[in-house]
Amino acid sequence: MKPNPLHQGKKDHNKHVLDFHKNHALELERGENGNGLLAKWERFVYNKGKALFKAVK
């Protein structure tokens, strides 16, 4: 059973969150998420996880 949002605001919020995560994943793939230590670790984990997923698949 699919939960229905009670308010239009919640529906809009969920759409914005979905767009953010989609754009963030694209930035990670292109390496545009920054140069800080956390950004480098995030890219490393993302790329290793993606490679592991492809290997298992």
Secondary structure as UniProt FT lines:
FT   HELIX           8..30
FT   HELIX           37..56
//
